[in-house]
Amino acid sequence: MNTIRSVCVYCGSSPGNDKAYVEAGRALGRALAQSNLRLVYGGGTKGIMGAVAEGSMRAGGKVLGIIPRFLMNKEATETGLDRLDEVVITDNMHQRKQRMFEESDAFVALPGGIGTVEEIVEMMTWAQLGHHRKPMVFASIGGFWSPMIALLDHMRDEGFIHTAHHVRPLVVEDVEAIVPTILSAASATGTPAEGVPSIIEKM
């Protein structure tokens, strides 16, 4: 069984066009706190990033923000960062992603842009290479990640995913099911729990 203590959440620093995205961020932060799980995220205080942190802090959760120095004035405010339990300031994006990986036992991708895609795909790449077996979740709020899942299916069908047994991202549409799904996957020592959807079943 893999013990889950901290969950990394990748998401947009903007709110997006659907208010459901911010609401989902806030709900996930709250759910993490209620399960006594520390939130690890990119340190932003705006958009969905800010909503996740706010949801966790309001519910009494612990929050670690990891942010590159050059993004501090773009994605965050000093006042907002002061509210976090811990802030790590890195010199660049590579250090940020490495530290987020080291501090986390599972990964969740809420709606976001290119940066969010890059972050969760890197975790999938590392899993494919056998670098980790930590649970990975696509939080497909309102079907947000459906095109991404379709692309993964297409890559499989075209013969470009050969070690899919190492990649086990889960697809969850109900934000309230994210934490239970992570804990269930961890208790199954890296194999999808019965009844829990997983891309691996398609690959």
ChimeraX attribute file (.defattr): number of C-alpha atoms within 10 A of each C-alpha:
attribute: neighborCount
match mode: 1-to-1
recipient: residues
	/A:1	11
	/A:2	17
	/A:3	12
	/A:4	18
	/A:5	16
	/A:6	20
	/A:7	27
	/A:8	23
	/A:9	29
	/A:10	27
	/A:11	31
	/A:12	27
	/A:13	24
	/A:14	19
	/A:15	21
	/A:16	15
	/A:17	8
	/A:18	10
	/A:19	10
	/A:20	14
	/A:21	25
	/A:22	24
	/A:23	17
	/A:24	22
	/A:25	30
	/A:26	23
	/A:27	19
	/A:28	27
	/A:29	30
	/A:30	26
	/A:31	23
	/A:32	26
	/A:33	21
	/A:34	15
	/A:35	13
	/A:36	17
	/A:37	21
	/A:38	24
	/A:39	27
	/A:40	28
	/A:41	28
	/A:42	28
	/A:43	28
	/A:44	28
	/A:45	26
	/A:46	20
	/A:47	20
	/A:48	27
	/A:49	29
	/A:50	26
	/A:51	25
	/A:52	32
	/A:53	32
	/A:54	24
	/A:55	22
	/A:56	26
	/A:57	21
	/A:58	12
	/A:59	15
	/A:60	14
	/A:61	23
	/A:62	20
	/A:63	27
	/A:64	22
	/A:65	23
	/A:66	23
	/A:67	27
	/A:68	19
	/A:69	15
	/A:70	13
	/A:71	17
	/A:72	16
	/A:73	10
	/A:74	12
	/A:75	20
	/A:76	20
	/A:77	15
	/A:78	10
	/A:79	9
	/A:80	15
	/A:81	18
	/A:82	10
	/A:83	14
	/A:84	18
	/A:85	13
	/A:86	14
	/A:87	18
	/A:88	15
	/A:89	16
	/A:90	17
	/A:91	11
	/A:92	13
	/A:93	15
	/A:94	11
	/A:95	15
	/A:96	20
	/A:97	20
	/A:98	10
	/A:99	16
	/A:100	24
	/A:101	19
	/A:102	9
	/A:103	19
	/A:104	19
	/A:105	24
	/A:106	26
	/A:107	26
	/A:108	26
	/A:109	22
	/A:110	29
	/A:111	28
	/A:112	21
	/A:113	14
	/A:114	9
	/A:115	13
	/A:116	19
	/A:117	18
	/A:118	12
	/A:119	18
	/A:120	22
	/A:121	15
	/A:122	13
	/A:123	23
	/A:124	24
	/A:125	15
	/A:126	15
	/A:127	22
	/A:128	19
	/A:129	13
	/A:130	13
	/A:131	12
	/A:132	17
	/A:133	21
	/A:134	26
	/A:135	29
	/A:136	28
	/A:137	24
	/A:138	25
	/A:139	26
	/A:140	21
	/A:141	20
	/A:142	13
	/A:143	13
	/A:144	16
	/A:145	21
	/A:146	14
	/A:147	10
	/A:148	13
	/A:149	18
	/A:150	11
	/A:151	12
	/A:152	17
	/A:153	16
	/A:154	14
	/A:155	14
	/A:156	16
	/A:157	12
	/A:158	9
	/A:159	8
	/A:160	11
	/A:161	16
	/A:162	11
	/A:163	14
	/A:164	18
	/A:165	14
	/A:166	20
	/A:167	26
	/A:168	25
	/A:169	24
	/A:170	23
	/A:171	24
	/A:172	22
	/A:173	15
	/A:174	12
	/A:175	19
	/A:176	14
	/A:177	13
	/A:178	21
	/A:179	21
	/A:180	13
	/A:181	21
	/A:182	24
	/A:183	19
	/A:184	20
	/A:185	24
	/A:186	22
	/A:187	16
	/A:188	14
	/A:189	15
	/A:190	18
	/A:191	17
	/A:192	23
	/A:193	17
	/A:194	9
	/A:195	6
	/A:196	12
	/A:197	16
	/A:198	20
	/A:199	18
	/A:200	17
	/A:201	11
	/A:202	12
	/A:203	18
